[in-house]
C-alpha cells in the first residue's frame, strides 16, 4: 500500500528462528474513515512477540522533522495497548527504536506523542528528529490479538 509520500507501507511479523507471530494489513473502513487495518496474533513463543506496519519516510536519505515536536495519528482498535516506534539513521539493528505506547480505543481518536516523550529502546543514542528514517505501529511484547485501524499519520508542531 502506497503512502501519500510515495513509499510503501509494509507488514512485518517476527517469524524467524521459530517465532510464530502472524497477521496482515488490509485497506478497511471504520466509523466512516478509511484506514489501514493491522490484525495479528502476537506470540511470545521462542522469545518472539510483535506484528507491525511500518513506513519508510524516504526511499533514500532521511526525513527532516526539525520543524516538528511530535508525531500525531488517528487510530482506533480493540482497546489494547500498542506501540509507535520511530527509527533514525543512527539505529542499524532492527530491534532498536524510540518508542511510546498508546491504547487503540474502539472510537477513532487522535493520539499525539511529543518527541520528548519517546523512550530510547536498546540504544544510548539521543533521539535526533532531523535523522528520521521510519515509523512503525506495533502490537508487541505479550500474548494478545493486535487489531488497529490507522486513518492518518503525520508530524505536528506545538
BAFI-3210 file (N, C-alpha, C; in Angstrom, 3 decimals, decimal comma, padded with zeros to 6 digits):
// residues 158
n [1|2|3|4|5|6|7|8|9|10|11|12|13|14|15|16|17|18|19|20|21|22|23|24|25|26|27|28|29|30|31|32|33|34|35|36|37|38|39|40|41|42|43|44|45|46|47|48|49|50|51|52|53|54|55|56|57|58|59|60|61|62|63|64|65|66|67|68|69|70|71|72|73|74|75|76|77|78|79|80|81|82|83|84|85|86|87|88|89|90|91|92|93|94|95|96|97|98|99|100|101|102|103|104|105|106|107|108|109|110|111|112|113|114|115|116|117|118|119|120|121|122|123|124|125|126|127|128|129|130|131|132|133|134|135|136|137|138|139|140|141|142|143|144|145|146|147|148|149|150|151|152|153|154|155|156|157|158]
n.u [000,842|000,643|001,878|000,977|003,320|004,665|006,111|006,083|003,779|004,491|003,890|005,105|006,112|007,542|008,926|011,152|013,603|011,939|009,924|006,503|004,556|001,869|-000,025|-001,760|-002,178|-004,748|-006,708|-009,350|-012,435|-013,567|-015,904|-016,752|-014,313|-011,593|-009,008|-005,894|-005,875|-004,457|-004,134|-003,357|-001,827|-000,064|002,673|004,658|006,223|009,302|010,898|009,678|007,417|005,980|003,911|003,705|003,087|004,907|006,541|008,768|010,225|011,474|012,642|015,371|017,887|016,946|014,223|013,592|012,587|012,828|011,338|009,161|007,516|006,536|004,714|001,645|-001,363|-004,343|-006,285|-007,966|-009,201|-008,986|-009,063|-006,620|-003,217|-000,811|002,198|004,096|006,843|009,788|012,428|015,815|018,572|020,751|020,348|021,110|020,452|017,528|015,921|016,205|014,884|012,970|010,395|006,867|003,899|000,413|-003,164|-005,383|-008,411|-011,945|-013,349|-012,406|-009,524|-007,414|-004,049|-001,394|002,010|004,610|007,976|009,702|008,697|009,295|010,769|014,019|014,956|016,953|019,189|021,703|021,890|021,002|017,761|017,262|015,599|016,055|016,999|015,253|014,032|012,173|008,798|006,763|003,879|002,946|001,932|003,054|005,229|003,722|001,369|-001,316|-004,215|-003,655|-005,135|-005,720|-006,817|-005,425|-005,990|-004,872|-001,673|000,998|003,399|003,639|003,397|003,861]
n.v [-001,171|002,103|005,109|008,596|009,960|008,512|006,215|002,725|001,118|-001,494|-004,805|-006,537|-009,357|-011,070|-013,751|-015,328|-017,839|-019,734|-018,238|-017,197|-015,183|-013,672|-012,188|-009,557|-006,763|-004,688|-002,681|-000,813|000,233|002,186|003,430|005,283|006,173|005,806|003,409|001,792|-001,398|-003,274|-006,517|-009,089|-011,952|-011,874|-013,525|-014,822|-017,011|-018,714|-016,456|-014,453|-011,931|-009,708|-007,835|-005,708|-002,630|-000,735|002,223|003,556|006,708|007,993|007,084|007,037|008,454|010,829|011,908|015,139|016,293|018,534|020,855|020,095|018,914|016,513|013,417|012,586|010,775|009,250|006,791|003,690|000,831|-002,322|-001,791|-002,441|-002,095|-000,639|000,092|002,901|003,257|005,004|005,256|006,086|007,152|006,519|004,139|000,927|-001,740|-003,776|-004,053|-001,838|001,308|004,357|004,790|004,727|004,056|003,486|003,374|001,733|002,640|001,700|003,838|006,169|008,039|010,904|010,602|012,054|012,296|013,736|014,277|014,426|012,625|010,118|006,947|005,730|002,658|-000,025|001,411|003,876|006,176|009,547|010,807|012,005|014,203|015,177|013,134|011,131|007,991|005,870|004,937|003,037|001,113|-000,986|-004,170|-005,576|-007,530|-009,151|-011,858|-011,493|-010,414|-008,305|-005,432|-002,790|000,254|002,457|005,673|008,135|009,762|011,798|014,474|016,885|020,263|022,474]
n.w [000,000|-000,928|000,460|001,083|000,696|-001,114|-000,475|000,495|002,673|004,920|006,108|008,904|010,738|013,508|012,472|012,315|013,148|014,509|015,680|016,045|015,622|013,797|011,079|009,243|006,963|005,788|003,526|004,833|006,405|009,084|011,294|009,311|008,294|006,154|006,417|007,283|008,259|010,716|011,723|013,986|015,559|018,373|019,560|022,169|022,070|021,863|022,406|020,936|019,677|018,159|015,850|013,019|011,250|009,000|007,788|005,547|005,617|003,592|000,352|-000,002|002,032|004,578|006,715|007,558|010,459|011,977|012,250|013,657|016,655|017,461|016,866|015,312|015,123|013,777|015,118|015,711|017,530|019,284|022,009|023,115|024,222|022,178|020,293|019,087|017,033|016,276|014,004|013,437|011,327|012,808|014,049|013,544|014,027|013,861|016,172|017,722|018,721|019,075|021,237|022,115|023,989|023,275|023,617|021,573|021,103|020,675|019,447|016,959|017,514|018,013|018,515|020,081|020,309|021,846|020,763|022,899|024,715|023,846|024,369|024,482|023,159|023,729|022,955|023,384|022,090|021,534|020,660|017,421|015,646|013,143|011,682|010,905|009,806|009,637|010,520|012,709|013,642|016,193|017,538|020,396|022,529|024,338|024,777|022,708|020,780|018,273|016,903|015,009|013,427|011,289|010,445|009,735|009,674|010,803|011,276|013,911|015,144|017,948]
ca.u [000,000|001,476|001,522|000,898|004,665|005,178|006,751|005,147|003,539|004,826|003,547|006,218|005,943|008,799|008,715|012,434|014,136|010,906|008,921|005,260|003,565|001,349|-001,079|-001,798|-002,710|-005,692|-007,453|-010,615|-013,168|-014,061|-016,599|-016,747|-012,963|-010,737|-007,847|-005,125|-006,180|-003,492|-004,600|-002,346|-001,688|001,270|003,089|005,967|006,916|010,678|011,357|009,083|006,459|005,465|003,411|003,975|003,064|005,961|006,647|009,995|009,853|012,137|013,242|016,785|018,092|016,256|013,145|013,989|011,429|013,292|010,294|008,059|007,865|005,912|004,002|000,213|-002,053|-005,725|-006,293|-008,984|-008,803|-009,669|-008,788|-005,335|-002,058|000,075|003,358|004,614|008,308|010,482|013,812|016,681|019,711|021,741|019,993|021,321|019,811|016,073|015,222|016,407|013,907|012,447|009,032|005,860|002,697|-000,902|-004,273|-006,225|-009,795|-012,890|-013,636|-011,226|-009,008|-006,116|-003,005|-000,263|003,141|005,762|009,263|010,324|008,135|009,752|011,764|015,040|014,921|018,175|020,184|022,068|021,915|019,927|016,833|017,570|014,447|016,489|017,568|014,209|014,081|010,994|007,812|006,029|002,872|003,154|001,451|004,366|005,705|002,918|000,401|-002,622|-004,657|-003,489|-006,117|-005,918|-007,050|-004,714|-006,683|-003,993|-000,456|001,829|004,170|002,889|004,088|003,161]
ca.v [000,000|003,288|006,248|009,888|010,443|007,674|004,987|001,635|000,533|-002,921|-005,595|-007,374|-010,110|-011,767|-015,162|-016,002|-018,671|-020,421|-017,334|-017,539|-014,109|-013,643|-011,222|-008,924|-005,403|-004,536|-001,422|-001,064|001,424|002,086|004,678|006,147|006,634|004,819|003,137|000,570|-002,197|-004,313|-007,543|-010,116|-012,702|-011,680|-014,685|-014,697|-018,302|-018,631|-015,068|-013,614|-011,009|-008,479|-007,632|-004,289|-001,969|000,278|003,088|004,313|008,100|008,377|005,950|007,118|009,665|010,955|012,886|016,189|016,688|019,559|021,863|019,473|018,486|015,246|012,652|012,546|009,849|008,887|005,338|003,016|-000,566|-003,259|-001,389|-002,989|-001,218|-000,811|000,979|003,584|003,258|005,820|004,842|007,081|006,584|006,113|002,820|-000,060|-003,010|-003,602|-004,059|-000,548|002,309|005,317|004,298|005,135|003,221|004,119|002,424|001,882|002,504|001,434|005,078|006,778|009,130|011,462|010,358|012,955|011,921|014,630|013,592|014,399|011,516|008,850|006,237|005,021|001,230|-000,747|002,313|005,019|007,334|010,526|010,920|013,124|014,311|015,517|011,916|010,104|007,070|005,013|004,917|001,781|000,883|-002,387|-004,948|-006,089|-007,818|-010,026|-012,644|-010,857|-010,171|-006,907|-005,003|-001,344|000,912|003,719|006,505|009,224|009,897|012,916|015,133|018,048|021,317|022,923]
ca.w [000,000|-001,087|001,312|000,400|000,376|-002,183|-000,015|000,739|003,995|004,948|007,291|009,350|011,986|013,797|012,143|012,115|014,227|015,258|016,259|015,365|015,488|012,432|010,852|007,928|006,891|004,686|003,460|005,515|006,823|010,451|011,651|008,125|007,959|005,518|007,263|007,117|009,435|011,032|012,648|014,155|016,797|018,920|020,344|022,798|021,955|021,355|022,560|019,900|020,225|017,553|014,493|012,775|009,951|009,031|006,620|005,362|005,392|002,355|-000,349|000,378|002,818|005,855|006,839|008,499|011,255|012,921|012,431|014,381|018,018|017,790|015,852|015,594|014,235|014,087|015,208|016,524|017,674|020,171|023,402|023,549|024,165|021,028|020,328|017,911|017,045|015,292|013,793|012,815|010,606|013,799|014,583|012,492|014,337|013,765|017,459|018,383|018,290|020,053|021,223|023,094|023,955|023,193|023,593|020,386|021,573|019,593|018,724|016,349|018,332|017,665|019,501|019,851|021,143|021,678|020,658|024,224|025,489|023,295|025,168|023,714|023,448|023,372|022,394|024,221|021,204|021,717|019,537|016,519|014,757|011,791|011,105|010,895|008,684|009,534|011,600|012,751|014,674|016,536|018,652|020,793|023,867|025,180|024,011|022,527|019,415|017,885|015,910|014,986|012,146|011,168|009,468|009,312|010,470|010,387|012,316|014,376|015,877|019,158]
c.u [000,890|000,958|001,424|002,266|005,368|005,913|005,678|005,020|003,835|004,295|004,739|005,798|007,257|008,586|010,031|012,790|013,037|009,858|007,659|004,207|003,133|000,279|-001,059|-002,250|-003,585|-006,227|-008,843|-011,302|-013,687|-014,654|-016,494|-015,383|-012,211|-009,497|-007,083|-005,321|-005,140|-004,113|-003,498|-002,434|-000,248|001,571|004,473|006,728|008,286|011,208|010,830|008,237|006,143|004,855|003,460|003,567|004,091|006,016|008,005|009,593|010,517|012,640|014,735|016,959|017,285|015,106|013,545|012,751|011,803|012,249|009,108|008,501|007,201|005,287|002,542|-000,434|-003,473|-005,817|-007,494|-008,565|-009,615|-009,342|-007,522|-004,252|-001,187|001,244|003,508|006,130|008,811|011,918|014,558|017,814|020,791|021,488|020,108|020,593|018,297|015,335|015,400|015,418|013,690|010,954|008,170|004,654|001,448|-001,946|-005,144|-007,666|-010,746|-013,281|-012,347|-010,792|-007,704|-005,166|-001,840|000,832|004,287|007,050|009,923|009,818|008,546|010,820|012,745|015,014|016,146|019,162|020,486|022,148|020,734|019,052|017,177|016,464|014,821|017,105|016,538|014,255|012,777|010,099|007,080|004,985|002,833|002,208|002,676|004,417|004,895|001,942|-000,914|-002,961|-004,556|-004,513|-006,226|-006,077|-006,363|-005,345|-005,797|-002,769|000,356|002,616|003,483|003,811|003,255|001,878]
c.v [001,237|004,423|007,517|010,439|009,544|006,421|003,971|001,292|-000,955|-003,559|-006,482|-008,077|-010,828|-013,270|-015,886|-016,820|-019,254|-019,534|-017,409|-016,429|-014,037|-012,575|-010,683|-007,480|-005,322|-003,113|-001,705|000,279|001,178|003,430|005,717|006,761|005,499|004,632|001,927|-000,228|-003,301|-005,244|-008,584|-010,809|-012,552|-012,862|-014,450|-016,023|-018,069|-017,200|-014,147|-012,519|-009,735|-008,715|-006,126|-003,871|-000,859|001,011|003,761|005,734|008,695|007,115|005,878|008,426|009,643|011,955|013,878|016,701|017,762|020,635|021,348|019,090|017,180|014,565|012,561|011,583|009,617|007,373|004,865|001,557|-001,319|-003,023|-002,010|-001,918|-001,620|000,158|001,716|003,606|004,177|005,336|005,961|006,373|006,103|004,710|001,780|-001,359|-002,833|-003,557|-002,751|000,473|003,319|005,073|004,870|004,218|004,076|003,021|002,739|001,589|002,225|002,683|005,664|007,974|009,644|011,204|011,259|012,589|012,885|013,815|013,454|013,245|010,144|008,248|005,531|003,557|000,549|000,124|003,403|006,295|008,259|010,558|012,167|013,213|014,741|014,315|010,795|009,281|006,290|005,173|003,577|001,796|-000,611|-002,886|-005,712|-006,514|-008,735|-010,784|-011,864|-010,771|-008,672|-006,590|-003,493|-000,853|002,268|004,545|007,628|009,248|011,065|013,479|016,443|019,010|021,697|023,602]
c.w [000,000|-000,217|000,469|000,023|-000,642|-001,757|000,383|002,218|003,892|006,224|007,611|010,641|012,251|013,652|011,880|013,350|015,118|015,891|015,422|015,358|014,025|012,312|009,441|008,060|005,645|004,679|003,995|005,756|008,229|010,839|010,539|007,806|007,284|006,371|006,746|008,393|009,587|012,056|012,781|015,495|017,255|019,828|020,918|022,794|021,328|021,350|021,474|020,508|019,502|016,181|014,271|011,365|010,050|007,704|006,614|004,983|004,160|001,680|-000,059|001,125|004,091|005,734|007,914|009,227|012,269|013,182|013,244|015,780|018,416|016,591|016,288|014,613|014,723|014,021|016,025|016,625|018,694|021,646|023,977|023,440|022,972|021,191|019,007|018,084|015,942|015,217|013,098|012,081|011,557|014,333|013,467|012,768|014,407|015,092|018,217|017,832|019,410|020,048|022,327|022,914|023,825|023,218|022,392|020,793|020,402|018,791|018,181|017,199|017,745|018,817|019,129|020,833|020,871|021,577|022,024|025,095|024,942|024,197|024,237|024,135|022,850|022,601|023,414|023,386|021,513|020,464|018,722|015,480|013,345|011,080|011,017|009,622|008,504|010,739|011,535|013,856|014,915|017,606|019,123|022,254|024,768|024,275|023,922|021,044|019,146|016,796|016,009|013,552|012,168|010,061|008,921|010,209|009,918|011,548|012,673|015,135|017,083|018,841]
res [x|x|x|x|x|x|x|x|x|x|x|x|x|x|x|x|x|x|x|x|x|x|x|x|x|x|x|x|x|x|x|x|x|x|x|x|x|x|x|x|x|x|x|x|x|x|x|x|x|x|x|x|x|x|x|x|x|x|x|x|x|x|x|x|x|x|x|x|x|x|x|x|x|x|x|x|x|x|x|x|x|x|x|x|x|x|x|x|x|x|x|x|x|x|x|x|x|x|x|x|x|x|x|x|x|x|x|x|x|x|x|x|x|x|x|x|x|x|x|x|x|x|x|x|x|x|x|x|x|x|x|x|x|x|x|x|x|x|x|x|x|x|x|x|x|x|x|x|x|x|x|x|x|x|x|x|x|x]
***
